[in-house]
Each structure stands twice: as structure tokens, then as C-alpha cells.
Amino acid sequence: MNERDLRTHNMEDFIFSQDGYHHVFNENIDSLL
């Protein structure tokens, strides 16, 4: 499963996992910079 599929198919599970939370947080920070 690629990252785009992961976002659309398992986004909630991914976010609520700790690694997912940090990944999404860091990615959002990168997009703001």
C-alpha cells in the first residue's frame, strides 16, 4: 500500500497510532515552512 492509499484508506487508524500522529504532524509542519 503506497502512502496515498494509506491516507485515504486508513487515515483514522494511522492518525490515532502514535507514529501516525507524529508523521502527520511533522508533514504538516513541513508543508507550512
N, C-alpha and C positions, 0 to 999 in steps of 0.2 A: 504493500500500500504506500503510495507516494504521499508527500506532505500535503498536497492539495486535497487528496481523498481523505486524509486524516482530519483535516479541518472540517470538511463538510459532513463526514460520516460519523466521526467520533469526537466532535468538538467538545461536548459537555464532559464526557469521561476524561478527555485529555486535559481540559482546564482544571477539573477537580482533582486530578492527580498532582502531586507536588511538583514533579518535573515539568508537567504540562503548564502549570501556573507560572513557574519561573521562565519557561521558554516563551510563553505568550507575553509575559511582562517585558522580558528583555527585547523581544521582537518589536513590541510597541514602542519602547524607548528608542530603539534603532530607527524606527520609521519617523519619530519626532525629531531626531537630530539632523 
